Amino acid sequence: MARIPSRNAEALARLVTSGPDALDDAEALQVAVGLGAAETAALFAEFGSLPEVLAATPAALARRVPAQQAARIALLKDVARRLLAAPLRARPALSGWDAVADYLRTVLAGRGREQLRGLFLDRRNRLIRDEVLGEGTVDHVPVYPREIVRRALELDASAVVLAHNHPGGLGAPSAADVESTRQVVEAGRLLRIAVHDHFLVADQTVVSFRSLGLL
Protein backbone atom coordinates (compact mmCIF):
# COMPACT_ATOMS: atom_id res chain seq x y z
CA MET A 1 0.00 0.00 0.00
CA ALA A 2 1.17 3.51 -0.77
CA ARG A 3 2.78 5.48 2.06
CA ILE A 4 0.37 7.85 3.83
CA PRO A 5 2.01 11.25 4.57
CA SER A 6 1.59 12.54 8.10
CA ARG A 7 0.90 16.10 7.05
CA ASN A 8 -0.72 17.47 3.94
CA ALA A 9 1.64 20.48 4.00
CA GLU A 10 4.70 18.26 3.51
CA ALA A 11 3.32 16.71 0.34
CA LEU A 12 2.13 20.08 -0.93
CA ALA A 13 5.60 21.59 -0.40
CA ARG A 14 7.20 18.77 -2.42
CA LEU A 15 4.62 19.27 -5.17
CA VAL A 16 5.53 22.95 -5.43
CA THR A 17 9.30 22.42 -5.37
CA SER A 18 9.66 19.15 -7.30
CA GLY A 19 6.46 18.67 -9.30
CA PRO A 20 3.83 15.88 -9.38
CA ASP A 21 6.37 13.08 -9.83
CA ALA A 22 7.60 13.73 -6.27
CA LEU A 23 4.28 12.46 -4.87
CA ASP A 24 3.14 8.87 -4.57
CA ASP A 25 -0.47 7.89 -5.24
CA ALA A 26 -1.71 8.50 -1.71
CA GLU A 27 -0.02 11.90 -1.51
CA ALA A 28 -1.36 12.95 -4.92
CA LEU A 29 -4.92 12.12 -3.91
CA GLN A 30 -4.50 13.77 -0.52
CA VAL A 31 -3.25 17.05 -1.99
CA ALA A 32 -5.65 17.13 -4.95
CA VAL A 33 -8.76 16.58 -2.84
CA GLY A 34 -7.63 18.16 0.42
CA LEU A 35 -7.90 14.99 2.48
CA GLY A 36 -6.44 14.44 5.90
CA ALA A 37 -3.93 11.66 6.50
CA ALA A 38 -6.47 9.53 8.38
CA GLU A 39 -9.04 9.90 5.60
CA THR A 40 -6.49 8.99 2.94
CA ALA A 41 -5.40 5.96 4.95
CA ALA A 42 -9.03 4.87 5.33
CA LEU A 43 -9.62 5.07 1.57
CA PHE A 44 -6.52 3.05 0.70
CA ALA A 45 -7.34 0.50 3.39
CA GLU A 46 -10.86 0.13 2.00
CA PHE A 47 -10.15 0.13 -1.73
CA GLY A 48 -6.46 -0.83 -1.94
CA SER A 49 -5.10 1.43 -4.67
CA LEU A 50 -5.62 4.76 -6.40
CA PRO A 51 -7.39 3.28 -9.46
CA GLU A 52 -9.81 1.45 -7.19
CA VAL A 53 -10.44 4.60 -5.14
CA LEU A 54 -11.22 6.54 -8.32
CA ALA A 55 -13.46 3.74 -9.60
CA ALA A 56 -15.56 3.70 -6.42
CA THR A 57 -18.98 5.31 -6.42
CA PRO A 58 -19.52 8.54 -4.45
CA ALA A 59 -21.79 6.60 -2.09
CA ALA A 60 -19.04 4.07 -1.36
CA LEU A 61 -16.47 6.83 -0.88
CA ALA A 62 -18.80 8.71 1.47
CA ARG A 63 -18.58 5.83 3.92
CA ARG A 64 -14.95 6.84 4.51
CA VAL A 65 -14.79 10.57 3.79
CA PRO A 66 -17.23 13.53 3.89
CA ALA A 67 -19.67 13.75 0.98
CA GLN A 68 -18.04 16.90 -0.42
CA GLN A 69 -14.65 15.21 -0.68
CA ALA A 70 -16.23 12.06 -2.11
CA ALA A 71 -17.72 14.24 -4.85
CA ARG A 72 -14.31 15.82 -5.52
CA ILE A 73 -12.74 12.38 -5.93
CA ALA A 74 -15.46 11.46 -8.42
CA LEU A 75 -14.74 14.71 -10.25
CA LEU A 76 -11.03 13.79 -10.59
CA LYS A 77 -11.95 10.69 -12.55
CA ASP A 78 -14.42 12.60 -14.69
CA VAL A 79 -11.75 15.17 -15.57
CA ALA A 80 -9.52 12.32 -16.76
CA ARG A 81 -12.42 10.90 -18.76
CA ARG A 82 -13.02 14.26 -20.47
CA LEU A 83 -9.33 14.65 -21.35
CA LEU A 84 -9.18 11.20 -22.91
CA ALA A 85 -12.48 11.70 -24.76
CA ALA A 86 -11.30 14.92 -26.41
CA PRO A 87 -9.05 13.23 -29.03
CA LEU A 88 -11.88 10.86 -29.95
CA ARG A 89 -14.05 13.85 -30.83
CA ALA A 90 -11.24 15.62 -32.70
CA ARG A 91 -10.28 12.82 -35.11
CA PRO A 92 -11.76 9.59 -36.47
CA ALA A 93 -11.89 6.99 -33.72
CA LEU A 94 -11.00 4.19 -36.10
CA SER A 95 -7.58 5.75 -36.75
CA GLY A 96 -6.66 5.64 -33.07
CA TRP A 97 -7.74 2.50 -31.26
CA ASP A 98 -4.99 3.03 -28.70
CA ALA A 99 -6.76 6.22 -27.62
CA VAL A 100 -10.06 4.33 -27.44
CA ALA A 101 -8.47 1.63 -25.29
CA ASP A 102 -6.91 4.21 -22.94
CA TYR A 103 -10.25 5.95 -22.60
CA LEU A 104 -12.18 2.74 -21.88
CA ARG A 105 -9.55 1.62 -19.37
CA THR A 106 -10.07 4.89 -17.49
CA VAL A 107 -13.86 4.71 -17.36
CA LEU A 108 -14.30 0.96 -16.79
CA ALA A 109 -11.26 -0.50 -15.00
CA GLY A 110 -11.65 -1.06 -11.28
CA ARG A 111 -15.45 -1.01 -11.16
CA GLY A 112 -17.04 -3.47 -8.75
CA ARG A 113 -19.97 -4.27 -11.03
CA GLU A 114 -20.29 -4.86 -14.74
CA GLN A 115 -21.21 -1.81 -16.81
CA LEU A 116 -22.07 -1.64 -20.49
CA ARG A 117 -21.16 1.53 -22.40
CA GLY A 118 -21.77 2.64 -25.96
CA LEU A 119 -19.52 5.00 -27.91
CA PHE A 120 -21.81 6.42 -30.60
CA LEU A 121 -19.97 7.59 -33.72
CA ASP A 122 -20.85 9.85 -36.64
CA ARG A 123 -20.23 9.10 -40.32
CA ARG A 124 -16.57 10.09 -39.93
CA ASN A 125 -16.21 7.80 -36.92
CA ARG A 126 -15.91 10.71 -34.51
CA LEU A 127 -17.40 10.37 -31.04
CA ILE A 128 -20.88 11.84 -30.64
CA ARG A 129 -21.67 10.53 -27.20
CA ASP A 130 -20.41 8.02 -24.65
CA GLU A 131 -23.34 6.64 -22.67
CA VAL A 132 -23.89 4.05 -19.98
CA LEU A 133 -26.25 1.50 -21.53
CA GLY A 134 -26.61 -0.78 -18.55
CA GLU A 135 -25.48 -1.51 -15.00
CA GLY A 136 -25.30 -5.06 -13.72
CA THR A 137 -23.90 -7.30 -11.04
CA VAL A 138 -20.36 -8.54 -10.45
CA ASP A 139 -20.69 -11.05 -13.32
CA HIS A 140 -23.55 -9.90 -15.56
CA VAL A 141 -24.92 -6.82 -17.26
CA PRO A 142 -28.16 -6.83 -19.29
CA VAL A 143 -27.94 -5.97 -22.98
CA TYR A 144 -30.97 -4.67 -24.89
CA PRO A 145 -30.12 -4.64 -28.62
CA ARG A 146 -33.20 -2.74 -29.79
CA GLU A 147 -32.66 -0.02 -27.19
CA ILE A 148 -29.04 0.41 -28.29
CA VAL A 149 -30.05 0.78 -31.92
CA ARG A 150 -32.90 3.12 -31.00
CA ARG A 151 -30.45 5.34 -29.11
CA ALA A 152 -28.09 5.37 -32.09
CA LEU A 153 -30.94 6.61 -34.30
CA GLU A 154 -31.85 9.31 -31.76
CA LEU A 155 -28.26 10.57 -31.82
CA ASP A 156 -28.04 10.33 -35.62
CA ALA A 157 -25.12 7.95 -35.15
CA SER A 158 -23.86 5.75 -37.97
CA ALA A 159 -22.02 3.30 -35.75
CA VAL A 160 -21.47 2.23 -32.20
CA VAL A 161 -18.57 0.74 -30.28
CA LEU A 162 -19.66 -1.34 -27.30
CA ALA A 163 -17.60 -1.83 -24.16
CA HIS A 164 -18.07 -3.56 -20.84
CA ASN A 165 -15.92 -4.66 -17.92
CA HIS A 166 -15.26 -7.88 -16.04
CA PRO A 167 -14.74 -6.93 -12.36
CA GLY A 168 -13.13 -10.29 -11.61
CA GLY A 169 -10.34 -9.61 -14.09
CA LEU A 170 -11.25 -12.42 -16.52
CA GLY A 171 -9.92 -11.13 -19.83
CA ALA A 172 -11.95 -13.42 -22.08
CA PRO A 173 -15.48 -12.81 -23.42
CA SER A 174 -18.12 -15.20 -22.14
CA ALA A 175 -20.54 -17.09 -24.38
CA ALA A 176 -23.25 -14.67 -23.23
CA ASP A 177 -21.05 -11.70 -24.20
CA VAL A 178 -20.60 -13.12 -27.70
CA GLU A 179 -24.28 -13.90 -28.16
CA SER A 180 -25.54 -10.51 -26.93
CA THR A 181 -23.04 -8.78 -29.24
CA ARG A 182 -24.30 -10.84 -32.19
CA GLN A 183 -27.85 -9.72 -31.38
CA VAL A 184 -26.83 -6.05 -31.36
CA VAL A 185 -25.04 -6.52 -34.70
CA GLU A 186 -28.16 -8.09 -36.23
CA ALA A 187 -30.46 -5.38 -34.85
CA GLY A 188 -28.14 -2.67 -36.16
CA ARG A 189 -27.79 -4.22 -39.60
CA LEU A 190 -31.52 -3.83 -40.23
CA LEU A 191 -31.25 -0.05 -39.78
CA ARG A 192 -27.73 0.45 -41.13
CA ILE A 193 -26.14 1.01 -37.72
CA ALA A 194 -22.70 -0.61 -37.71
CA VAL A 195 -21.14 -2.20 -34.64
CA HIS A 196 -17.45 -1.55 -35.19
CA ASP A 197 -16.22 -3.45 -32.15
CA HIS A 198 -16.94 -4.59 -28.62
CA PHE A 199 -14.19 -4.06 -26.07
CA LEU A 200 -13.82 -5.96 -22.83
CA VAL A 201 -11.94 -4.27 -19.98
CA ALA A 202 -10.49 -6.60 -17.34
CA ASP A 203 -8.25 -4.89 -14.80
CA GLN A 204 -5.89 -2.87 -17.04
CA THR A 205 -6.29 -5.17 -20.07
CA VAL A 206 -8.50 -4.16 -22.99
CA VAL A 207 -9.60 -6.94 -25.37
CA SER A 208 -11.19 -6.38 -28.80
CA PHE A 209 -13.90 -8.80 -29.94
CA ARG A 210 -13.03 -8.00 -33.56
CA SER A 211 -9.35 -8.82 -33.07
CA LEU A 212 -10.42 -12.18 -31.59
CA GLY A 213 -12.58 -12.92 -34.62
CA LEU A 214 -15.79 -12.68 -32.59
CA LEU A 215 -17.32 -9.86 -34.61
C-alpha positions in Angstrom: 0.0 0.0 0.0 1.2 3.5 -0.8 2.8 5.5 2.1 0.4 7.9 3.8 2.0 11.2 4.6 1.6 12.5 8.1 0.9 16.1 7.0 -0.7 17.5 3.9 1.6 20.5 4.0 4.7 18.3 3.5 3.3 16.7 0.3 2.1 20.1 -0.9 5.6 21.6 -0.4 7.2 18.8 -2.4 4.6 19.3 -5.2 5.5 23.0 -5.4 9.3 22.4 -5.4 9.7 19.1 -7.3 6.5 18.7 -9.3 3.8 15.9 -9.4 6.4 13.1 -9.8 7.6 13.7 -6.3 4.3 12.5 -4.9 3.1 8.9 -4.6 -0.5 7.9 -5.2 -1.7 8.5 -1.7 0.0 11.9 -1.5 -1.4 12.9 -4.9 -4.9 12.1 -3.9 -4.5 13.8 -0.5 -3.2 17.1 -2.0 -5.6 17.1 -4.9 -8.8 16.6 -2.8 -7.6 18.2 0.4 -7.9 15.0 2.5 -6.4 14.4 5.9 -3.9 11.7 6.5 -6.5 9.5 8.4 -9.0 9.9 5.6 -6.5 9.0 2.9 -5.4 6.0 5.0 -9.0 4.9 5.3 -9.6 5.1 1.6 -6.5 3.1 0.7 -7.3 0.5 3.4 -10.9 0.1 2.0 -10.1 0.1 -1.7 -6.5 -0.8 -1.9 -5.1 1.4 -4.7 -5.6 4.8 -6.4 -7.4 3.3 -9.5 -9.8 1.4 -7.2 -10.4 4.6 -5.1 -11.2 6.5 -8.3 -13.5 3.7 -9.6 -15.6 3.7 -6.4 -19.0 5.3 -6.4 -19.5 8.5 -4.5 -21.8 6.6 -2.1 -19.0 4.1 -1.4 -16.5 6.8 -0.9 -18.8 8.7 1.5 -18.6 5.8 3.9 -15.0 6.8 4.5 -14.8 10.6 3.8 -17.2 13.5 3.9 -19.7 13.7 1.0 -18.0 16.9 -0.4 -14.6 15.2 -0.7 -16.2 12.1 -2.1 -17.7 14.2 -4.9 -14.3 15.8 -5.5 -12.7 12.4 -5.9 -15.5 11.5 -8.4 -14.7 14.7 -10.2 -11.0 13.8 -10.6 -12.0 10.7 -12.5 -14.4 12.6 -14.7 -11.8 15.2 -15.6 -9.5 12.3 -16.8 -12.4 10.9 -18.8 -13.0 14.3 -20.5 -9.3 14.7 -21.3 -9.2 11.2 -22.9 -12.5 11.7 -24.8 -11.3 14.9 -26.4 -9.0 13.2 -29.0 -11.9 10.9 -29.9 -14.1 13.8 -30.8 -11.2 15.6 -32.7 -10.3 12.8 -35.1 -11.8 9.6 -36.5 -11.9 7.0 -33.7 -11.0 4.2 -36.1 -7.6 5.7 -36.7 -6.7 5.6 -33.1 -7.7 2.5 -31.3 -5.0 3.0 -28.7 -6.8 6.2 -27.6 -10.1 4.3 -27.4 -8.5 1.6 -25.3 -6.9 4.2 -22.9 -10.2 6.0 -22.6 -12.2 2.7 -21.9 -9.5 1.6 -19.4 -10.1 4.9 -17.5 -13.9 4.7 -17.4 -14.3 1.0 -16.8 -11.3 -0.5 -15.0 -11.7 -1.1 -11.3 -15.4 -1.0 -11.2 -17.0 -3.5 -8.8 -20.0 -4.3 -11.0 -20.3 -4.9 -14.7 -21.2 -1.8 -16.8 -22.1 -1.6 -20.5 -21.2 1.5 -22.4 -21.8 2.6 -26.0 -19.5 5.0 -27.9 -21.8 6.4 -30.6 -20.0 7.6 -33.7 -20.8 9.8 -36.6 -20.2 9.1 -40.3 -16.6 10.1 -39.9 -16.2 7.8 -36.9 -15.9 10.7 -34.5 -17.4 10.4 -31.0 -20.9 11.8 -30.6 -21.7 10.5 -27.2 -20.4 8.0 -24.6 -23.3 6.6 -22.7 -23.9 4.0 -20.0 -26.3 1.5 -21.5 -26.6 -0.8 -18.5 -25.5 -1.5 -15.0 -25.3 -5.1 -13.7 -23.9 -7.3 -11.0 -20.4 -8.5 -10.4 -20.7 -11.0 -13.3 -23.6 -9.9 -15.6 -24.9 -6.8 -17.3 -28.2 -6.8 -19.3 -27.9 -6.0 -23.0 -31.0 -4.7 -24.9 -30.1 -4.6 -28.6 -33.2 -2.7 -29.8 -32.7 0.0 -27.2 -29.0 0.4 -28.3 -30.0 0.8 -31.9 -32.9 3.1 -31.0 -30.5 5.3 -29.1 -28.1 5.4 -32.1 -30.9 6.6 -34.3 -31.9 9.3 -31.8 -28.3 10.6 -31.8 -28.0 10.3 -35.6 -25.1 7.9 -35.2 -23.9 5.7 -38.0 -22.0 3.3 -35.8 -21.5 2.2 -32.2 -18.6 0.7 -30.3 -19.7 -1.3 -27.3 -17.6 -1.8 -24.2 -18.1 -3.6 -20.8 -15.9 -4.7 -17.9 -15.3 -7.9 -16.0 -14.7 -6.9 -12.4 -13.1 -10.3 -11.6 -10.3 -9.6 -14.1 -11.3 -12.4 -16.5 -9.9 -11.1 -19.8 -12.0 -13.4 -22.1 -15.5 -12.8 -23.4 -18.1 -15.2 -22.1 -20.5 -17.1 -24.4 -23.3 -14.7 -23.2 -21.1 -11.7 -24.2 -20.6 -13.1 -27.7 -24.3 -13.9 -28.2 -25.5 -10.5 -26.9 -23.0 -8.8 -29.2 -24.3 -10.8 -32.2 -27.8 -9.7 -31.4 -26.8 -6.1 -31.4 -25.0 -6.5 -34.7 -28.2 -8.1 -36.2 -30.5 -5.4 -34.9 -28.1 -2.7 -36.2 -27.8 -4.2 -39.6 -31.5 -3.8 -40.2 -31.2 -0.1 -39.8 -27.7 0.4 -41.1 -26.1 1.0 -37.7 -22.7 -0.6 -37.7 -21.1 -2.2 -34.6 -17.4 -1.5 -35.2 -16.2 -3.5 -32.1 -16.9 -4.6 -28.6 -14.2 -4.1 -26.1 -13.8 -6.0 -22.8 -11.9 -4.3 -20.0 -10.5 -6.6 -17.3 -8.2 -4.9 -14.8 -5.9 -2.9 -17.0 -6.3 -5.2 -20.1 -8.5 -4.2 -23.0 -9.6 -6.9 -25.4 -11.2 -6.4 -28.8 -13.9 -8.8 -29.9 -13.0 -8.0 -33.6 -9.4 -8.8 -33.1 -10.4 -12.2 -31.6 -12.6 -12.9 -34.6 -15.8 -12.7 -32.6 -17.3 -9.9 -34.6 
